[in-house]
Amino acid sequence: MSDEALLRLGARVAEVEALYACLLDAPGPAAERRALLELAGAGARLAELACVSVGHDATVRRPTDRKRTAARPRTHRRIAWAQRGADWIIARAGGRAA
């Protein structure tokens, strides 16, 4: 592995360590959540660079690459979850609804 590749990996590791330190010093839940998201992105970038450094062609999916969907209220998510559960139970019972 070249010196340049090792230097880049070292910089990514330092980024992860710094963001972890920020997470430990987060003053509240909102700051903690932001720090965790940044740490996740940095970890994904480190993993991707490590894969590329050894010639592995695996792509690492970053949390920030996902399309953001419109947020649904918690009650809507719970209703959808309950409906899927009910559909599963009905399917397991042979389609017979009581």
N, C-alpha and C positions, 0 to 999 in steps of 0.2 A: 504494500500500500504506500502511496506517495506521501511525502511530507505535507503537501497541500491538502490531501484528503484527510489526513490525521488532524490537521489544523481546523478544518471545517467541522469535523466530528467533535473536536474539543470545544469549539465555539457553541455548537448545539447543546452539548452536555452542560456547559456553563449557563446557557440560557434556561435550560430545564431546572438547574439548581437554583438560579436566581428567582425564577417564578415560584418554586417550591418555598423558598424563604419568604416571598411576598405572601403566599398563602398562609403560612404560619403566623404572620403578623397582621393578617386581615382584621380590620376593626369591627366588622359586622357581617351578617349573612349575605348582604348584597355584594360587598367587596369580596367575600370568600367565594361566591359563585363566579364572579368575573375572573378571579385569580384561577379558579379551577378550569374555566373554559380556556384561558390563555395557556395554562399548563398542559391541557389536553392537546392544543394545537402545536405547542412546542414539542411535545412528545411524539406526535405524529410526524412532524418535520424531521426529528432525529431518526425515527424508524425508517422513514423514506430515504434519507441520506445514507443510512447504514446499508439498506438494501441495494441502493445504486452503487455504493462503494465496492460491494463484493460482486457486482454484476448481476444481481437478482432483479428480474423484471417485474416483481410484484408491486402493484400500486397500493399505497396505504390510503384508505379513505379518511379524510380529515373531517372532523365535526363541522367545520365552517364551510365545507363544500356542499353540504346538503341544502336543498331548497327549503326555505322556511315556509311552512304552511300557516294559514291563518289560525290563530289560537282559538281553541274552542273552550267554552266554559267547562269547569270540572263536572258539572251536572250532566252536560251532553256526553262527555267521555264515559261517565259512569252508566248512563242510559245505554250507550252503544255497547259497553262491556256486558251489561246485563242481558241485552238482546242477543248478543253472540253466545252467551252462556245458555240462555233459554233455547236457542236454535240447536246448540250442541246436544243438550239434554233430550230434546224432541227427536233429533236424528238418532241418538243412541237407543231411544225407546221404540224405534221402528216407525217413526212418523206419527205415532198416536198421540194426540193432544187430549188431555182430560177435561 
